[in-house]
């Protein structure tokens, strides 16, 4: 179930959003804003998982392979897990 949320923007940001909607092929400002919120949530979830892993005592060896794997998982998460 969707709920409504109203926001106020200065004219310059409103113009930016409208241009982004047009350029991005979004059907509405709402669709654009939902996508931004989803991206922010994905980033926050990834950050939380990374911080939890760092706090974990089972981090394993931390070398170049670790960071390459981490980068690959971050890119996958940024694409929505695809």
C-alpha positions as CSV (number, residue, x, y, z in Angstrom):
1,X,0.0,0.0,0.0
2,X,1.4,3.3,-1.0
3,X,1.2,6.5,1.1
4,X,1.6,10.1,0.1
5,X,4.4,12.3,1.2
6,X,4.6,15.9,0.2
7,X,7.9,17.8,-0.1
8,X,8.8,21.4,-0.7
9,X,11.7,22.2,-3.0
10,X,13.3,25.5,-4.1
11,X,12.6,26.3,-7.7
12,X,16.1,25.4,-8.8
13,X,15.8,21.8,-7.3
14,X,12.3,21.5,-8.7
15,X,13.7,22.3,-12.2
16,X,16.5,19.8,-11.7
17,X,14.0,17.1,-10.7
18,X,11.8,17.8,-13.7
19,X,14.8,17.7,-16.1
20,X,16.0,14.4,-14.5
21,X,12.5,12.9,-15.0
22,X,12.5,13.9,-18.6
23,X,16.1,12.8,-19.3
24,X,15.8,9.6,-17.4
25,X,12.6,8.4,-19.0
26,X,10.6,8.4,-15.8
27,X,6.8,8.6,-16.1
28,X,6.5,10.9,-13.2
29,X,8.3,12.8,-10.4
30,X,7.0,10.1,-8.0
31,X,8.6,7.3,-10.0
32,X,11.9,9.3,-10.0
33,X,11.8,10.0,-6.2
34,X,11.0,6.3,-5.5
35,X,14.1,5.3,-7.5
36,X,16.2,7.7,-5.5
37,X,14.9,6.4,-2.2
38,X,15.5,2.8,-3.3
39,X,19.1,3.6,-4.3
40,X,19.6,5.4,-0.9
41,X,18.2,2.4,0.9
42,X,20.4,0.0,-1.0
43,X,23.5,2.1,-0.2
44,X,22.5,2.2,3.5
45,X,21.9,-1.6,3.6
46,X,25.3,-2.2,2.0
47,X,27.0,0.2,4.5
48,X,25.3,-1.6,7.4
49,X,26.5,-5.0,6.1
50,X,30.0,-3.7,5.6
51,X,30.2,-2.3,9.1
52,X,28.8,-5.5,10.5
53,X,31.4,-7.5,8.7
54,X,34.2,-5.2,10.0
55,X,32.9,-5.8,13.5
56,X,32.8,-9.5,12.9
57,X,35.7,-11.6,14.2
58,X,35.4,-13.8,11.2
59,X,36.6,-11.4,8.5
60,X,39.2,-13.8,7.1
61,X,42.3,-12.8,5.2
62,X,42.2,-9.2,4.0
63,X,44.2,-8.9,0.8
64,X,43.7,-7.8,-2.8
65,X,41.3,-10.7,-3.5
66,X,39.1,-9.6,-0.5
67,X,38.8,-6.1,-1.9
68,X,38.1,-7.3,-5.4
69,X,35.3,-9.5,-4.1
70,X,34.0,-6.6,-2.0
71,X,34.0,-4.3,-5.0
72,X,32.1,-6.9,-7.1
73,X,29.5,-7.4,-4.5
74,X,29.1,-3.6,-4.0
75,X,28.6,-3.1,-7.8
76,X,26.0,-5.9,-7.8
77,X,24.2,-4.4,-4.9
78,X,24.2,-1.0,-6.6
79,X,22.5,-2.6,-9.6
80,X,19.8,-3.9,-7.3
81,X,21.3,-7.4,-6.9
82,X,21.2,-8.1,-10.7
